[in-house]
Amino acid sequence: MHPGVESLTHDAEDRAFTETGPLFMTGLAERLTPEGKAGELDCVVACFEKDCVLMAKVQDGYLALSVDTADALLVFNEIRSKIHEL
């Protein structure tokens, strides 16, 4: 979280999500194409009323990034290739 940016959720909710959210959601999405015909999973995006969260596998962990829903498509498309460089 950046200093001065107001969070939409409480710290306890954020902690609970970061512990299992990305693992669960990416694992579930990977099961949608068990034969791999759609290719390897790139990322999962969950959109809520106020913000959208992008989750992606990065090295030995996960990256979860949230942005305002109105900006999500533009921001996620812009940074998607950079995430793969991590």
N, C-alpha and C positions, 0 to 999 in steps of 0.2 A: 504494500500500500504506500502510495506517495504521500508525503507530508502535506497537509492542507486539503486533501481530497476526502470528502465525506463518504463513508461506506454506507451502502444500502442494507447491510446485514451486520449482525452482532459478531464479535470475535469468536464466540463459542460456535456459532453457525458456520463461520468460515473454517474454523479448525476441524469441525466434523466433516465438512465437505472435502477439505484437502486430504484427509486421512483415507477416504474410500471413494469419493465421487469420481475422479478421473479413471481410476482402475476399473470400477464397476461399469461406467458408461462406455469406455473404449473396449472393454472385454465384451460387452453386450453387442456393440456395433460390429465387432469382428465376427461374431457368431452369425450375423445376417448373411454373410457370404462365406460359408464354410469351405467351399471349394476354391476360393480365392479368385473366382472369375472376374470380380470387380476390381481386383488388384489389392495391394496392401493398404490398410487403413491409414489415411492421411491425418484426419482430425475429426473431432466430434464437436458440434456446436449446439448448445442448448439456449434457446431464446425465451426470455421471460418478459413480462410486461415492461419492466424498466431497464433491464440490461440483458446482454447476451454473453455467454461464457464459451470460449474456445478451449478445448482440451486436446493436447497432442503429446505423444510419446517423445521424450527428449533424452537421449543417452540412456541412463539407468533409472529414469524417473519420468515425471509428467510435468507439463507446463499447463497451467490454467490461467487464462487471461480474460478479464471481463471488461466490456465497454458498454456505453449507452446503446440501447437498441437501435436508435435512429442512425447511429454511425457504424454499426456492426459490420454490415456487408462491405463497405468501403475499407474499413480498417483491417478486417480479417483477410481480405483479398490482397491488400498491400503488404502485410507482414508474413503471409503464409510461406513464401519462399525463403524468407530470412529464418524462420523457425527451423527449417530443415538444415540450415547451416550450423545450428547449435550442437 
